[in-house]
Every structure is written in structure tokens, then in C-alpha cells.
Amino acid sequence: MNDYFKPKYECAIRILLAKLEVIHAELSMELERPVITGTSGRIKTWESIEKKTAKKGYEKPDAKALAAICDIAGVRAICVYMDDVYRVAEALKGHQDLKIVRVKDYLKSPKNSGYRSLHLIVEVPVYFRGEMEAVEAEVQLRTSAMDFWACLDHQLRYKRGKKEAKLIGQELKEYSGVVADLDRKMVELRDRIAAI
């Protein structure tokens, strides 16, 4: 990746991770329990960027092509409960320096594979070389159970050939439903305990 672009994405990731840390502290104090169990950030590999820009019809990943990809920089927060996912999203929306560009709610409408998560495409103000630039990044919010499923799905489906992936696809989708039921039951159990 061009050295001029990479630092901007790295800065956007650091800013978002800091915001998630603050949100976790605030919500944990308010709710008197942990809300986020872990965070991570990544920049897409150059190979992945090349594939995505080609898919979008660009001959090479130049500045114009990179601007068309909204998830070169990405962060993920793993939440304790499903309703915490929405709490964290709302808290992020309250940060006036961030602009929410798009929301993809795969909790309410899972992907055909069974994948569940809440994705926010955000513009992060990054000050670099004396100028401010709004850098797009993706924020993924999910529960530990959803993250467990997504990691196994990636391992089992995407690291195999098409034939094997198709064979296990339906079973993985069923397990996604089991994970969603577990997440709902954990919220119900938490609320019952809190009511005692």
C-alpha cells in the first residue's frame, strides 16, 4: 500500500479503538457491568484491496479506487450481550466528530450464510500532514457467540474448496440460529437475575 495512505488508515483505527475504550468505560459505569470484552483493528491486505478494487471495476488500486472502498480500515468490538451491540452503536453515533455513513444490520437481517453482526461505515477525522481528511472505516459490533461463529465459519468455509464449503454451508447456517437463540436467552437470563 502506498505509504501516503497507510498512516491515515492506521490513525483512523487508533481513533476508533480509543473511542470504543471510552464508550466501554462509560457504559460499564452506567450499567455496573462490563459491556465490551475485546477490541481489535486491522487494515486490509494489499492483495485483498486489489481484489476488491478489481471487483468494483478499477484497473489498479489508485487513489480513486481506494476512495471507493469503505472498509480498508476496520475495527471490531466484542460485546457481552446482544443489546449491548446497539448500545455501543448508539454511543458511537453520539460522537459528533464521527459521521455515520451507512449501517448494515446483520442482526435483524442476517446474511444468507447466517452471519450476524452490526456494521457501521463511519468517517473518521484524521489530521495528517497539516490537513484534516475524513477517512472511511468499518466498525463491526457483535457478541462473543457471534464472533465464535464467524471465526469458525471463516475457518471451515473460506479456507476450503467450493464443494466442501457448500456441503457445510447449510449446517453452519443452522448453527448461526442456535447462536442467536443463545444470545437472546442470555439477555433474558441477565434481566431475570437483575429483577430478583
Secondary structure, DSSP 8 states (H G I E B T S, - for coil): --TTTHHHHHHHHHHHHHHHHHHHHHHHHHHTS--EEEEEEEE--HHHHHHHHHHTT-SS--HHHHHT-S-SEEEEEEESSHHHHHHHHHHHHT-TT-EEEEEEETTTS--TT----EEEEEEEEEEETTEEEEEEEEEEEEEHHHHHHHHHHIIIIITS-HHHHHHHHHHHHHHHHHHHHHHHHHHHHHHHHHH-
